[in-house]
Amino acid sequence: MNGLEQDQHLLKALSVFAGLPPSRLASEAGLAATTILRPFNGTATSRLSAPTIEKLKAQFPDFPGWGDFTSPSNLPADGAKRRITADGMVDVRQIDLRFGLGGVIMDSEIVEDQAETMSFPIAWLRMITTSPTDMLYWARGMGNSMEPAIGDGDVILIDRSQFDVGFGDLYWAISYGQIGMIKRLRPMPDGGVKILSDNPAVTPETAYDGELHVFGRVVAVVKRL
């Protein structure tokens, strides 16, 4: 059984264990539906990513299939998988999800082996986050709904090890209604999550059960002055 077949076998077994269809598995774990549907249906061209495995494990920790699963998520630490160069630089992969700061349809998903990389100083990254570099990705902002904090074309650093939105008003890379965006999130007393823009001209939205999928927290923005 190759890696893609193993991923498909794992997801089918997890679906039976949880009593949920693949789309609900994705929703419960805070993942985009296509992230689970493609490997579940045997149409994926790359294996489940490290953050995807971690989110599924966190949501379904009692699933017995984890023990027999050869996971691609067991990535080496800094300096191995993400090699640090002699001048202290490390490659960080791009999330090509067409994140729109005002809403852009997501027409692609993460493809680990084909992702573009950008080099960042490891010392600078460590001032921002202690997360493993294999959990860090970058994207580019689009639109003006998060200005002045995040502008069109700004480089956004996303930590995919963080997906608990319990702390209000932090910046998150999310999918809402199959629209990719970067917004501030604020948990509400009724169980909903308010989706906020920094641009006061953009009306807030409120997401409820299954409507909001979190990809990771925005931990840094790199912009031109």
C-alpha positions as YAML, in Angstrom:
chain: A
units: angstrom
residues:
- id: 1
  name: MET
  ca: [0.00, 0.00, 0.00]
- id: 2
  name: ASN
  ca: [1.54, 3.31, -1.07]
- id: 3
  name: GLY
  ca: [1.23, 6.58, 0.84]
- id: 4
  name: LEU
  ca: [-1.84, 7.89, -1.01]
- id: 5
  name: GLU
  ca: [-3.64, 4.57, -0.56]
- id: 6
  name: GLN
  ca: [-2.74, 4.60, 3.12]
- id: 7
  name: ASP
  ca: [-4.22, 8.08, 3.52]
- id: 8
  name: GLN
  ca: [-7.42, 6.92, 1.81]
- id: 9
  name: HIS
  ca: [-7.62, 3.81, 4.02]
- id: 10
  name: LEU
  ca: [-7.05, 5.94, 7.14]
- id: 11
  name: LEU
  ca: [-9.79, 8.45, 6.28]
- id: 12
  name: LYS
  ca: [-12.33, 5.75, 5.40]
- id: 13
  name: ALA
  ca: [-11.65, 3.99, 8.69]
- id: 14
  name: LEU
  ca: [-11.84, 7.29, 10.58]
- id: 15
  name: SER
  ca: [-15.16, 8.06, 8.89]
- id: 16
  name: VAL
  ca: [-16.60, 4.74, 10.05]
- id: 17
  name: PHE
  ca: [-15.17, 5.18, 13.56]
- id: 18
  name: ALA
  ca: [-16.58, 8.69, 13.96]
- id: 19
  name: GLY
  ca: [-19.84, 7.94, 12.13]
- id: 20
  name: LEU
  ca: [-19.32, 11.02, 9.98]
- id: 21
  name: PRO
  ca: [-19.04, 11.60, 6.22]
- id: 22
  name: PRO
  ca: [-15.70, 13.02, 4.99]
- id: 23
  name: SER
  ca: [-17.06, 16.57, 4.72]
- id: 24
  name: ARG
  ca: [-18.07, 16.46, 8.39]
- id: 25
  name: LEU
  ca: [-14.67, 15.06, 9.35]
- id: 26
  name: ALA
  ca: [-13.15, 18.13, 7.74]
- id: 27
  name: SER
  ca: [-15.62, 20.48, 9.41]
- id: 28
  name: GLU
  ca: [-15.12, 18.98, 12.88]
- id: 29
  name: ALA
  ca: [-11.32, 19.29, 12.55]
- id: 30
  name: GLY
  ca: [-11.44, 22.83, 11.16]
- id: 31
  name: LEU
  ca: [-10.27, 21.82, 7.68]
- id: 32
  name: ALA
  ca: [-11.40, 22.71, 4.18]
- id: 33
  name: ALA
  ca: [-13.69, 20.02, 2.77]
- id: 34
  name: THR
  ca: [-11.44, 19.35, -0.24]
- id: 35
  name: THR
  ca: [-8.52, 18.61, 2.08]
- id: 36
  name: ILE
  ca: [-10.34, 15.44, 3.18]
- id: 37
  name: LEU
  ca: [-12.59, 14.71, 0.18]
- id: 38
  name: ARG
  ca: [-9.76, 14.34, -2.34]
- id: 39
  name: PRO
  ca: [-7.72, 11.72, -0.44]
- id: 40
  name: PHE
  ca: [-10.95, 10.05, 0.74]
- id: 41
  name: ASN
  ca: [-12.13, 9.66, -2.87]
- id: 42
  name: GLY
  ca: [-8.69, 8.64, -4.16]
- id: 43
  name: THR
  ca: [-8.20, 11.79, -6.28]
- id: 44
  name: ALA
  ca: [-5.40, 13.40, -4.23]
- id: 45
  name: THR
  ca: [-1.98, 13.86, -5.83]
- id: 46
  name: SER
  ca: [-0.10, 14.48, -2.58]
- id: 47
  name: ARG
  ca: [-0.24, 13.04, 0.91]
- id: 48
  name: LEU
  ca: [-2.06, 14.53, 3.88]
- id: 49
  name: SER
  ca: [0.03, 17.40, 5.25]
- id: 50
  name: ALA
  ca: [1.48, 17.59, 8.74]
- id: 51
  name: PRO
  ca: [-1.01, 20.22, 10.01]
- id: 52
  name: THR
  ca: [-3.93, 18.19, 8.60]
- id: 53
  name: ILE
  ca: [-2.84, 15.06, 10.49]
- id: 54
  name: GLU
  ca: [-2.36, 17.03, 13.70]
- id: 55
  name: LYS
  ca: [-5.84, 18.59, 13.46]
- id: 56
  name: LEU
  ca: [-7.46, 15.21, 12.83]
- id: 57
  name: LYS
  ca: [-5.58, 13.66, 15.76]
- id: 58
  name: ALA
  ca: [-6.61, 16.54, 18.04]
- id: 59
  name: GLN
  ca: [-10.27, 16.17, 17.08]
- id: 60
  name: PHE
  ca: [-10.39, 12.35, 17.10]
- id: 61
  name: PRO
  ca: [-7.73, 11.30, 19.65]
- id: 62
  name: ASP
  ca: [-9.42, 7.96, 20.48]
- id: 63
  name: PHE
  ca: [-9.30, 6.65, 16.90]
- id: 64
  name: PRO
  ca: [-7.28, 3.40, 17.11]
- id: 65
  name: GLY
  ca: [-5.96, 3.72, 13.56]
- id: 66
  name: TRP
  ca: [-3.35, 6.32, 14.50]
- id: 67
  name: GLY
  ca: [-1.10, 3.64, 15.95]
- id: 68
  name: ASP
  ca: [-0.78, 1.78, 12.64]
- id: 69
  name: PHE
  ca: [-0.54, 4.85, 10.45]
- id: 70
  name: THR
  ca: [2.80, 5.76, 8.88]
- id: 71
  name: SER
  ca: [2.36, 9.49, 9.11]
- id: 72
  name: PRO
  ca: [4.14, 12.01, 6.91]
- id: 73
  name: SER
  ca: [3.57, 14.48, 9.73]
- id: 74
  name: ASN
  ca: [6.56, 13.21, 11.71]
- id: 75
  name: LEU
  ca: [8.80, 15.81, 10.16]
- id: 76
  name: PRO
  ca: [12.36, 16.40, 11.36]
- id: 77
  name: ALA
  ca: [13.14, 19.46, 13.42]
- id: 78
  name: ASP
  ca: [14.76, 22.68, 12.21]
- id: 79
  name: GLY
  ca: [17.90, 22.02, 10.20]
- id: 80
  name: ALA
  ca: [16.67, 18.69, 8.81]
- id: 81
  name: LYS
  ca: [13.50, 18.88, 6.74]
- id: 82
  name: ARG
  ca: [13.76, 22.67, 6.62]
- id: 83
  name: ARG
  ca: [17.51, 23.00, 6.29]
- id: 84
  name: ILE
  ca: [19.14, 26.08, 7.81]
- id: 85
  name: THR
  ca: [21.78, 27.52, 5.50]
- id: 86
  name: ALA
  ca: [25.21, 28.70, 6.57]
- id: 87
  name: ASP
  ca: [23.98, 32.31, 6.66]
- id: 88
  name: GLY
  ca: [21.06, 31.41, 8.95]
- id: 89
  name: MET
  ca: [18.23, 31.28, 6.39]
- id: 90
  name: VAL
  ca: [15.44, 28.67, 6.27]
- id: 91
  name: ASP
  ca: [12.92, 27.98, 3.51]
- id: 92
  name: VAL
  ca: [9.24, 28.41, 4.34]
- id: 93
  name: ARG
  ca: [6.61, 27.06, 1.95]
- id: 94
  name: GLN
  ca: [3.73, 29.02, 0.51]
- id: 95
  name: ILE
  ca: [0.06, 28.27, 1.07]
- id: 96
  name: ASP
  ca: [-1.44, 28.88, -2.35]
- id: 97
  name: LEU
  ca: [-5.06, 29.25, -1.35]
- id: 98
  name: ARG
  ca: [-5.73, 32.59, -3.03]
- id: 99
  name: PHE
  ca: [-6.38, 34.14, 0.38]
- id: 100
  name: GLY
  ca: [-8.47, 37.24, -0.20]
- id: 101
  name: LEU
  ca: [-8.56, 39.98, 2.39]
- id: 102
  name: GLY
  ca: [-11.97, 40.81, 0.99]
- id: 103
  name: GLY
  ca: [-12.94, 37.37, -0.28]
- id: 104
  name: VAL
  ca: [-11.47, 35.38, -3.15]
- id: 105
  name: ILE
  ca: [-12.78, 31.94, -4.16]
- id: 106
  name: MET
  ca: [-10.33, 29.24, -3.13]
- id: 107
  name: ASP
  ca: [-9.58, 27.23, -6.25]
- id: 108
  name: SER
  ca: [-6.53, 25.34, -5.02]
- id: 109
  name: GLU
  ca: [-5.14, 23.72, -1.89]
- id: 110
  name: ILE
  ca: [-1.76, 23.05, -0.37]
- id: 111
  name: VAL
  ca: [0.45, 20.81, -2.49]
- id: 112
  name: GLU
  ca: [3.50, 20.19, -0.34]
- id: 113
  name: ASP
  ca: [5.91, 19.03, -3.03]
- id: 114
  name: GLN
  ca: [5.03, 21.82, -5.47]
- id: 115
  name: ALA
  ca: [4.77, 24.79, -3.12]
- id: 116
  name: GLU
  ca: [6.89, 27.86, -3.77]
- id: 117
  name: THR
  ca: [9.33, 28.69, -0.98]
- id: 118
  name: MET
  ca: [10.69, 31.91, 0.44]
- id: 119
  name: SER
  ca: [13.77, 32.17, 2.66]
- id: 120
  name: PHE
  ca: [13.49, 33.82, 6.07]
- id: 121
  name: PRO
  ca: [16.18, 34.40, 8.74]
- id: 122
  name: ILE
  ca: [15.78, 31.71, 11.39]
- id: 123
  name: ALA
  ca: [16.72, 34.22, 14.12]
- id: 124
  name: TRP
  ca: [13.87, 36.51, 12.98]
- id: 125
  name: LEU
  ca: [11.40, 33.60, 12.93]
- id: 126
  name: ARG
  ca: [12.39, 32.62, 16.44]
- id: 127
  name: MET
  ca: [11.62, 36.14, 17.68]
- id: 128
  name: ILE
  ca: [8.08, 35.66, 16.35]
- id: 129
  name: THR
  ca: [7.27, 32.02, 17.13]
- id: 130
  name: THR
  ca: [8.81, 28.92, 18.66]
- id: 131
  name: SER
  ca: [6.74, 26.60, 16.43]
- id: 132
  name: PRO
  ca: [8.65, 24.17, 14.16]
- id: 133
  name: THR
  ca: [9.36, 25.69, 10.78]
- id: 134
  name: ASP
  ca: [7.49, 22.84, 9.07]
- id: 135
  name: MET
  ca: [4.34, 24.37, 10.62]
- id: 136
  name: LEU
  ca: [5.02, 27.81, 9.13]
- id: 137
  name: TYR
  ca: [3.75, 28.91, 5.74]
- id: 138
  name: TRP
  ca: [3.46, 32.20, 3.91]
- id: 139
  name: ALA
  ca: [0.82, 33.74, 1.69]
- id: 140
  name: ARG
  ca: [0.17, 37.13, 0.10]
- id: 141
  name: GLY
  ca: [-2.60, 39.46, 1.10]
- id: 142
  name: MET
  ca: [-5.15, 40.56, -1.48]
- id: 143
  name: GLY
  ca: [-7.54, 43.48, -1.23]
- id: 144
  name: ASN
  ca: [-7.92, 46.29, 1.30]
- id: 145
  name: SER
  ca: [-10.36, 45.00, 3.92]
- id: 146
  name: MET
  ca: [-7.60, 44.53, 6.54]
- id: 147
  name: GLU
  ca: [-5.76, 47.80, 5.96]
- id: 148
  name: PRO
  ca: [-3.78, 49.35, 7.51]
- id: 149
  name: ALA
  ca: [-2.54, 46.23, 9.34]
- id: 150
  name: ILE
  ca: [-2.39, 44.06, 6.20]
- id: 151
  name: GLY
  ca: [-2.29, 45.50, 2.71]
- id: 152
  name: ASP
  ca: [-2.58, 44.19, -0.81]
- id: 153
  name: GLY
  ca: [0.56, 42.20, -1.65]
- id: 154
  name: ASP
  ca: [1.91, 42.02, 1.91]
- id: 155
  name: VAL
  ca: [3.67, 38.78, 2.84]
- id: 156
  name: ILE
  ca: [1.77, 37.04, 5.64]
- id: 157
  name: LEU
  ca: [3.39, 34.41, 7.86]
- id: 158
  name: ILE
  ca: [0.93, 31.76, 9.04]
- id: 159
  name: ASP
  ca: [1.48, 29.34, 11.92]
- id: 160
  name: ARG
  ca: [-0.61, 26.24, 11.17]
- id: 161
  name: SER
  ca: [0.05, 24.73, 14.59]
- id: 162
  name: GLN
  ca: [-2.33, 27.34, 16.03]
- id: 163
  name: PHE
  ca: [-6.04, 26.96, 15.33]
- id: 164
  name: ASP
  ca: [-7.77, 27.61, 18.67]
- id: 165
  name: VAL
  ca: [-9.69, 30.87, 18.22]
- id: 166
  name: GLY
  ca: [-10.52, 31.17, 21.91]
- id: 167
  name: PHE
  ca: [-8.48, 34.36, 22.22]
- id: 168
  name: GLY
  ca: [-10.37, 37.23, 20.63]
- id: 169
  name: ASP
  ca: [-9.27, 39.70, 17.95]
- id: 170
  name: LEU
  ca: [-6.16, 37.86, 16.74]
- id: 171
  name: TYR
  ca: [-5.59, 37.57, 12.98]
- id: 172
  name: TRP
  ca: [-6.40, 34.23, 11.34]
- id: 173
  name: ALA
  ca: [-6.23, 32.65, 7.89]
- id: 174
  name: ILE
  ca: [-9.67, 31.11, 7.43]
- id: 175
  name: SER
  ca: [-12.23, 29.73, 5.03]
- id: 176
  name: TYR
  ca: [-15.81, 30.94, 5.45]
- id: 177
  name: GLY
  ca: [-18.43, 29.76, 2.97]
- id: 178
  name: GLN
  ca: [-15.63, 28.32, 0.79]
- id: 179
  name: ILE
  ca: [-14.11, 31.81, 0.58]
- id: 180
  name: GLY
  ca: [-10.50, 32.19, 1.66]
- id: 181
  name: MET
  ca: [-9.75, 35.26, 3.75]
- id: 182
  name: ILE
  ca: [-7.63, 36.69, 6.53]
- id: 183
  name: LYS
  ca: [-9.63, 38.30, 9.33]
- id: 184
  name: ARG
  ca: [-9.76, 39.03, 13.01]
- id: 185
  name: LEU
  ca: [-11.95, 36.55, 14.91]
- id: 186
  name: ARG
  ca: [-13.93, 37.19, 18.08]
- id: 187
  name: PRO
  ca: [-15.75, 34.34, 19.91]
- id: 188
  name: MET
  ca: [-19.29, 35.33, 20.89]
- id: 189
  name: PRO
  ca: [-21.39, 34.29, 23.94]
- id: 190
  name: ASP
  ca: [-23.92, 32.47, 21.73]
- id: 191
  name: GLY
  ca: [-21.22, 30.14, 20.35]
- id: 192
  name: GLY
  ca: [-20.73, 31.99, 17.10]
- id: 193
  name: VAL
  ca: [-17.51, 33.61, 15.93]
- id: 194
  name: LYS
  ca: [-17.59, 37.17, 14.64]
- id: 195
  name: ILE
  ca: [-15.46, 37.75, 11.53]
- id: 196
  name: LEU
  ca: [-14.06, 41.27, 11.61]
- id: 197
  name: SER
  ca: [-12.26, 43.48, 9.11]
- id: 198
  name: ASP
  ca: [-9.98, 46.38, 10.04]
- id: 199
  name: ASN
  ca: [-11.53, 48.46, 7.27]
- id: 200
  name: PRO
  ca: [-14.68, 49.97, 8.88]
- id: 201
  name: ALA
  ca: [-16.44, 49.98, 5.52]
- id: 202
  name: VAL
  ca: [-16.58, 46.15, 5.52]
- id: 203
  name: THR
  ca: [-19.57, 44.72, 7.40]
- id: 204
  name: PRO
  ca: [-18.77, 42.03, 10.02]
- id: 205
  name: GLU
  ca: [-20.07, 38.47, 9.58]
- id: 206
  name: THR
  ca: [-20.85, 35.85, 12.22]
- id: 207
  name: ALA
  ca: [-20.05, 32.17, 11.64]
- id: 208
  name: TYR
  ca: [-21.78, 29.30, 13.42]
- id: 209
  name: ASP
  ca: [-21.25, 25.52, 13.64]
- id: 210
  name: GLY
  ca: [-19.43, 24.09, 10.63]
- id: 211
  name: GLU
  ca: [-19.26, 27.37, 8.71]
- id: 212
  name: LEU
  ca: [-15.76, 28.45, 9.69]
- id: 213
  name: HIS
  ca: [-12.55, 26.55, 8.90]
- id: 214
  name: VAL
  ca: [-9.29, 27.79, 10.42]
- id: 215
  name: PHE
  ca: [-6.00, 27.20, 8.58]
- id: 216
  name: GLY
  ca: [-3.72, 28.90, 11.07]
- id: 217
  name: ARG
  ca: [-2.89, 32.11, 12.91]
- id: 218
  name: VAL
  ca: [-1.23, 35.06, 11.21]
- id: 219
  name: VAL
  ca: [1.87, 35.68, 13.33]
- id: 220
  name: ALA
  ca: [3.70, 38.26, 11.19]
- id: 221
  name: VAL
  ca: [3.20, 40.62, 8.27]
- id: 222
  name: VAL
  ca: [6.07, 41.77, 6.05]
- id: 223
  name: LYS
  ca: [5.38, 44.94, 4.09]
- id: 224
  name: ARG
  ca: [7.15, 47.65, 2.17]
- id: 225
  name: LEU
  ca: [7.42, 51.10, 3.73]
...
